[in-house]
Amino acid sequence: MMGWIIAGIVAVVVLLLSLSVKIVKQYEQGVLFRLGQVRGSRMPGLQLIIPFVDILHRVTLRIITLPIQSQGIITRDNVSVDVSAVAYFKVVDAVKSVVAIENFYAAIDQIAQTTLRKVVGQHTLDQTLSETDQINLDIRKILDVTTVEWGVEVTLVELKDIQLPETMKRAMAKQAEAEREKRAKIINAEGESLAAAALGDASDTMMAHPLALQLRNLQTLVELGVDKNTTVVFPAPLMSTIGELGSFLAREAAAAIPQTDTVSVQSVVTVPAQETPANSEPLPAMR
């Protein structure tokens, strides 16, 4: 009989010890309630409580990831978009997170959805697509003002996905294509302007040095002959130069012939004539 009593006492002691000993992990913080009243927070480690009198709530202090469901939002320029985001928050005051609100996780989820819809609705579609950093900052500021009373701090909010209507996607694609064509035409026009300026400088150089044009023509002929073409193209300036060279040679030849005839005539005329006596009869005319 005594053995049963001792065994019962030991069992009761073990049960009381198991109920009174609590372990708080390193990433947690405990909130102690004694008879329904808050007795403060408990740090990580081994904690002893009074069974059936004290209740210890463990609260995690790690950063929690909260996906924000896709929301159908109408932007300021009346474009319907679906926007989803993700929020990161952590508990900074364990007592407030337990006492001030029943379920801070669900509360932050709901307030994040409404804040996302409100902030994005104040921007146009172009601003929503290009100013995501500013939108993220605005959402975080609004959430921080609300959640600070719950002992929760929102560390980061990021827009995750923005879904556009198909008609809007096609319109934006056309706009992007037109923008690229405009840039291509501008770049082409700038290239033509630079090329024209370079050609003007080259023409001035060739005017100052006429032989440069002939060298360029010969270089062109060499480049055409590399491919073993059966057709030979002579540039017009080269043809005119050949014609001028032929005319020059013809003039030189024509000028050389009359000069020879003149020299022979002069040699004949310069022969001294014999004097005839006054009383002599004139010679008969030669037929």
Beta strands, then each sheet from edge to edge (+ up, - down):
strand 1: 21-24
strand 2: 28-34
strand 3: 37-42
strand 4: 45-48
strand 5: 54-60
strand 6: 64-74
strand 7: 80-91
strand 8: 152-163
sheet 1: 1+ 4-
sheet 2: 3+ 2- 5+
sheet 3: 6+ 7- 8+
end
